[in-house]
Amino acid sequence: MFLDFKQDQWLDTAVSGIRFHLDRKRVRRELEGHLEDKKADLRRIFPDIPEAEAQSRALAAMGDPEELKTALDRKSTRLNSSHLVISYA
């Protein structure tokens, strides 16, 4: 349960700078997919890795959510929204 909270908190922070609700939801889903991919890669490489460690490493690999928030905020315009995650994730 705490693991889900930690990931949700990271995702919420990262997308909080995106002004448009629908864009924010879409980018959050995409970032969540990247996190899941990173965790799956870690479990493939280290089959015995505990879930908590896999999540911590995946979140660390994604970087500082505040920095991502700032970058996404600078790029979050309605015309440019389809390229937000591709440019910065």
Rosetta blueprint (number, residue, H / E / L):
1 M L
2 F H
3 L H
4 D H
5 F H
6 K H
7 Q H
8 D H
9 Q H
10 W H
11 L H
12 D H
13 T H
14 A H
15 V H
16 S L
17 G L
18 I L
19 R L
20 F L
21 H H
22 L H
23 D H
24 R H
25 K H
26 R H
27 V H
28 R H
29 R H
30 E H
31 L H
32 E H
33 G H
34 H H
35 L H
36 E H
37 D H
38 K H
39 K H
40 A H
41 D H
42 L H
43 R H
44 R H
45 I H
46 F L
47 P L
48 D L
49 I L
50 P L
51 E H
52 A H
53 E H
54 A H
55 Q H
56 S H
57 R H
58 A H
59 L H
60 A H
61 A H
62 M H
63 G L
64 D L
65 P H
66 E H
67 E H
68 L H
69 K H
70 T H
71 A H
72 L H
73 D H
74 R H
75 K H
76 S L
77 T L
78 R L
79 L L
80 N L
81 S H
82 S H
83 H H
84 L H
85 V H
86 I H
87 S H
88 Y H
89 A L
